[in-house]
């Protein structure tokens, strides 16, 4: 008697575990199980009615049909899960790429702003180009130009505080910053508009916008109009290249208080005491700081 009860309890325990196992499945899997069970029950009823005398044969046919249904369902479910997984990965990759692009655009815009504001330091290290005294190198990249005959020449583009250099074995040239009027930015090209036709040149480079920002900075610094309170006299005159170098070095602001208005070129050692108009002896001071210095001497 106890063995019969134990057998019933064992069967009930198996059924309960099966039911608990089904409830742990995902929604799609449960739908497939319920559908398969329903189809199996309907098939059993139909086969029992139609093939009463051939129960074993009907049972085998039912097993084949059930296997086919579950095989098709498993294949469809597998394809569904694979497509869903690929879609999720693709959307995640697209979001990551979009976030990276947005971050890069922000950093790029900040870099352009820093170049325009004169907050970027000149390039250092060996670049293969010889700079003049007080000349600063701001930008360097590889590019291609076409000569007057339409032949292309590969080389390196250098933007300094005084010149635009194109170093090439077959077509080297330089353009003074003082001869540049404007720069037109294309998709992958940069056109310099000069004061003469011979100065006008088009460069094909990867980042024309950044190159144009550095050229614009050099042009503005070179032609910058500032207040100069030097007394008349040849000895007190500061050459343009010295002004440009001092302006770039001091960042276009007073070295004492950081003001950016009413700036003047000041001799650190006064000219009357033997001070020369060199980069090392000239600094940028605002009018207020310059007057204080004069009063203290």
C-alpha positions in Angstrom: 0.0 0.0 0.0 2.8 2.4 0.9 4.6 1.5 -2.3 1.6 2.7 -4.4 1.4 5.9 -2.5 5.1 6.4 -2.9 4.8 5.8 -6.6 1.9 8.3 -6.9 3.9 10.9 -4.9 7.0 10.2 -7.1 4.9 10.8 -10.2 3.3 13.9 -8.8 6.8 15.2 -7.9 8.0 14.6 -11.4 5.0 16.5 -12.8 5.5 19.3 -10.4 9.2 19.6 -11.3 8.3 19.6 -15.0 5.7 22.4 -14.4 8.2 24.4 -12.4 10.8 24.0 -15.1 8.3 25.2 -17.7 7.6 28.3 -15.6 11.3 29.2 -15.5 11.5 29.3 -19.3 11.2 32.6 -21.3 7.9 33.7 -22.7 8.8 32.6 -26.3 9.8 29.1 -25.1 6.7 28.7 -23.0 4.5 29.6 -25.9 6.3 27.0 -28.0 5.9 24.3 -25.3 2.2 25.1 -24.8 1.6 25.1 -28.5 3.4 21.8 -29.0 1.5 20.2 -26.1 -1.8 21.4 -27.5 -1.0 20.2 -31.0 0.1 16.8 -29.6 -3.1 16.4 -27.6 -5.2 17.3 -30.7 -3.2 14.9 -32.8 -3.7 12.1 -30.2 -7.5 12.6 -30.3 -7.6 12.7 -34.1 -5.4 9.6 -34.5 -7.5 7.7 -31.9 -10.7 8.4 -33.7 -9.4 7.7 -37.2 -7.1 4.8 -36.6 -8.8 2.9 -33.8 -7.5 -0.5 -34.9 -4.0 0.7 -35.5 -3.1 2.4 -32.3 0.6 1.5 -32.4 1.0 2.8 -36.0 -0.9 5.9 -35.1 1.3 6.5 -32.1 4.4 6.2 -34.3 2.9 8.6 -36.8 2.1 11.0 -34.0 5.6 10.9 -32.7 6.9 11.7 -36.1 4.5 14.6 -36.4 5.4 15.9 -33.0 9.1 15.6 -33.8 8.6 17.6 -37.0 6.6 20.3 -35.2 9.2 20.7 -32.5 12.1 20.7 -35.0 10.4 23.4 -37.1 9.6 25.4 -34.0 13.1 25.0 -32.6 14.6 26.1 -35.9 12.3 29.2 -36.1 13.0 30.1 -32.5 16.7 29.7 -33.0 16.6 32.0 -36.0 14.5 34.5 -34.1 16.9 34.6 -31.2 19.9 34.9 -33.5 18.3 37.7 -35.5 17.3 39.5 -32.2 20.9 39.1 -30.8 22.4 40.5 -34.0 20.0 43.4 -34.0 20.8 44.2 -30.4 24.6 44.1 -31.1 24.2 46.2 -34.2 22.1 48.8 -32.3 24.7 48.9 -29.5 27.5 49.3 -32.0 25.7 52.1 -33.7 25.0 53.9 -30.4 28.7 53.5 -29.4 29.8 54.9 -32.7 27.4 57.8 -32.4 28.6 58.6 -28.9 32.3 58.4 -30.0 31.5 60.6 -33.0 29.8 63.2 -30.8 32.7 63.2 -28.3 35.2 63.6 -31.2 33.2 66.5 -32.6 33.2 68.2 -29.2 36.9 67.7 -28.8 37.5 68.9 -32.4 35.4 72.0 -31.9 37.3 72.8 -28.6 40.6 72.4 -30.4 39.5 74.8 -33.2 38.4 77.3 -30.5 41.7 76.9 -28.7 43.6 77.5 -32.0 41.6 80.6 -32.7 42.1 81.9 -29.2 45.9 81.4 -29.4 45.9 78.8 -26.6 47.8 76.1 -28.5 51.5 75.8 -28.1 53.8 75.6 -31.1 55.0 72.2 -32.3 58.3 71.0 -30.9 60.8 68.4 -32.0 62.5 67.6 -35.3 60.3 68.2 -38.3 62.9 68.3 -41.1 62.3 72.0 -41.8 64.6 74.9 -40.6 62.9 77.8 -38.9 64.0 81.3 -38.9 64.8 83.2 -35.7 61.7 83.9 -33.7 59.6 81.7 -36.1 57.1 79.3 -34.5 55.8 76.1 -36.2 52.0 75.7 -35.6 50.9 72.9 -38.0 52.3 70.1 -40.1 50.6 67.6 -42.4 51.0 65.7 -45.6 49.3 66.8 -48.8 49.2 67.0 -52.6 49.3 70.1 -54.8 49.0 70.5 -58.6 51.4 72.7 -60.5 50.5 75.1 -63.4 50.8 72.1 -65.8 48.3 70.0 -63.9 50.9 67.6 -62.5 50.5 66.4 -58.9 53.2 66.6 -56.3 53.2 65.0 -52.9 54.9 66.7 -50.0 54.6 68.1 -46.5 52.7 71.3 -45.6 54.0 73.5 -42.7 52.2 76.5 -41.2 54.5 78.8 -39.2 54.0 82.2 -37.7 55.7 83.7 -40.8 55.3 81.4 -43.7 53.3 78.6 -45.3 55.8 76.0 -46.6 55.3 73.1 -49.0 58.3 70.8 -48.9 58.4 68.5 -52.0 61.2 67.0 -54.1 59.7 68.3 -57.4 57.6 71.3 -56.4 58.8 73.1 -53.2 57.6 76.6 -52.5 56.7 79.0 -49.6 54.1 81.7 -49.2 54.6 84.5 -46.7 51.8 85.0 -44.2 51.8 88.7 -45.1 50.7 87.7 -48.7 47.7 85.6 -47.7 44.3 87.3 -48.0 41.9 84.4 -47.3 41.5 80.6 -47.1 38.6 78.7 -48.7 37.9 75.3 -47.1 36.7 72.4 -49.3 35.8 68.8 -48.5 39.4 67.6 -48.7 41.1 70.7 -50.1 42.3 74.1 -48.8 42.6 77.0 -51.2 44.8 80.0 -50.3 43.8 83.3 -51.9 46.9 85.5 -52.1 47.5 89.1 -53.0 48.9 88.0 -56.4 48.0 85.1 -58.7 51.3 83.4 -58.1 50.5 83.2 -54.4 47.1 81.5 -54.9 47.4 77.8 -54.3 45.2 74.8 -53.6 46.3 72.0 -51.2 44.6 68.6 -50.9 44.9 67.5 -47.3 43.0 65.3 -44.8 42.0 68.1 -42.4 41.7 71.4 -44.3 39.6 73.0 -41.5 42.3 72.6 -38.9 45.0 73.8 -41.3 42.9 76.8 -42.1 42.4 77.6 -38.4 46.2 77.7 -37.9 46.7 79.8 -41.0 44.0 82.3 -39.9 45.7 82.5 -36.5 49.1 83.3 -38.0 47.5 85.9 -40.4 45.6 87.6 -37.6 48.7 87.7 -35.3 50.9 89.0 -38.1 48.5 91.8 -39.1 47.3 92.5 -35.6 46.9 96.2 -34.8 48.0 97.1 -31.3 48.7 100.2 -29.4 52.5 101.0 -29.3 53.7 103.8 -27.0 57.4 103.8 -28.1 58.9 107.2 -28.5 60.0 108.3 -32.0 63.4 107.0 -33.1 64.9 104.3 -35.2 66.4 102.5 -32.2 63.0 102.1 -30.6 61.4 100.6 -33.7 60.4 96.9 -33.2 60.5 94.9 -36.5 57.4 93.1 -37.6 58.9 89.6 -37.2 59.8 90.5 -33.6 56.2 91.7 -32.9 54.8 88.5 -34.3 57.1 86.3 -32.3 56.4 88.3 -29.1 52.7 88.2 -29.7 52.7 84.4 -30.2 55.0 83.8 -27.2 52.9 86.0 -24.8 49.6 84.6 -26.1 48.2 88.1 -27.1 47.8 89.3 -23.5 49.6 91.3 -20.9 52.3 89.3 -19.2 51.6 91.1 -15.9 47.8 91.0 -15.5 46.6 89.0 -18.5 44.5 91.8 -20.0 43.8 91.6 -23.8 43.0 95.3 -24.5 45.2 98.3 -25.0 48.3 96.2 -25.4 51.7 97.7 -26.0 55.1 96.3 -27.0 57.4 97.2 -24.1 61.2 97.0 -23.8 62.1 95.0 -20.7 65.5 96.8 -20.5 64.6 100.3 -21.7 66.2 101.5 -24.9 67.8 104.4 -23.1 69.7 101.9 -21.0 70.9 99.9 -23.9 67.9 97.5 -24.4 67.6 96.1 -27.9 64.5 95.5 -30.0 64.8 91.7 -29.8 62.4 89.0 -28.9 64.1 88.3 -25.6 63.9 92.0 -24.6 60.4 92.8 -25.8 57.2 91.9 -24.0 53.5 92.6 -24.1 52.1 94.9 -21.5 48.7 96.6 -21.2 48.8 100.4 -21.0 48.0 100.3 -17.3 50.9 98.0 -16.4 53.2 99.8 -18.7 52.4 103.1 -17.0 53.1 101.5 -13.6 56.4 100.2 -14.8 57.4 103.6 -16.2 56.5 105.3 -12.9 58.6 102.8 -11.0 61.7 103.3 -13.1 
